Amino acid sequence: MASKNEPPIVVLHDLEDVRSEINAALETASDNRRPGLQAALDILNRHATATDDQRIRQWVRRTLSEAGVEPDEHVRAVKALRDAVPGLGLIAANDLVKSTLPH
C-alpha cells in the first residue's frame, strides 16, 4: 500500500496478448484492412516502449488537461490530482505535478 507521500499508481504493461492478436489478424487481413491493423500495431509498439515514468507523466498531463488545469498552475494542479485520486497525499501530488514541468 502506498503511503500518502507515495502516489498509489500502478503501471500496467500487459500488451503481449494484444500484440499477438493484431499480428494474427494481420496475417489473414484483406488488403483494405491491413493498413489500419498496421497502424494499430505501430501505436501499440510506441506505447509499449514508454517507461513507467513516461506513462505516469502522460497520466498526470491527461488528468490535468481533463480538469482544465496547466501543470505550471501548481496549486490548482496539485488540487486537481488530489481530487482525481482520493487519498493522494500532498507531497505525492506535488511530486507528480513537478515531474511534468521542464527541469
N, C-alpha and C positions, 0 to 999 in steps of 0.2 A: 504494500500500500504506500502510495506516495505521501510525503509529508506536505504541509501547507507551503513549504519552501520549494518543493519539487513539483513540477507540473504532472498531473495524472494523465499522461499521454502515452498511448501505446501505438507504435508504428507497425503496420502490417505489410508484409512483403510477399504474401502468398499469391503469386501471379503465374506460377508454372502451369497450373491446370488450364488457366485462360489461354496462355501462350500455346499450349498443346492443342486446344480446341480450335484456335484460329489457324494454326498450321495445318491441322487435319482438314479444315474447311477449305483452305487454300488449295490443297491437293486435288480436290474434286470440284472446285468452283468453276462456274462458267466464266467466259471472258469478260462479261459485263459486271460480274460480282468481284472479280479478282482485285481491281484497283481499290475498292472500298475495304476489302479484307486486309490488303497490304497496308493501307493507311492505318487501319486499326492496330495492326501488329507493330507498325512504326511508333505509334503513340504509346502502346504498352511498353515497348522496349525503352523508350525515352523515360517513362516514369519508373521503370524497373531499375534504372541506373542511378536514380536520385538517392542521396544519403539520408539517413534519419534526420539530420539537422536541416537539410534542404526541405524535406517533407514537412517538418514542423514549422519552418518559416513560411512555407506555402499555406499551411493551415491557418497560421496567425494572420497572414495578409488577407486571406479569403474571409476569415471571421470578422476582421476589422472592416473590410470592404462591405460586407453584408450589413454591418452596423452603421455604415456611413461615416467611419472614422479613419483618419490617416494615422499611420504609426508615429509621426512626429507630433501629433496632438497627445502627448504622452499620458497625461492624467485620464483623458477620455478613453484612450486606447486600453489602458490598464483596466478601467472600469468595464469596458465592453467585453474584454476577455473574461473578467470575473463574472459578468452577467451570463456569458455563454457557457461557462464551466462552473457550476455551483461548487463551492468548496475550494476553488483555486485560490491559493494564498497570494497576498500582496507581493511578496518577494518573487514568487514564481511568475506571476503575471508581468511584473516589471521586467524580469529577465527575458521573458518571451517577446515582449514589445521591443526591448533593446536589441534582441537578436535580428530584428528585421531592419534596423537602421544601419546606414553606411558607417563603417568604422573609421 
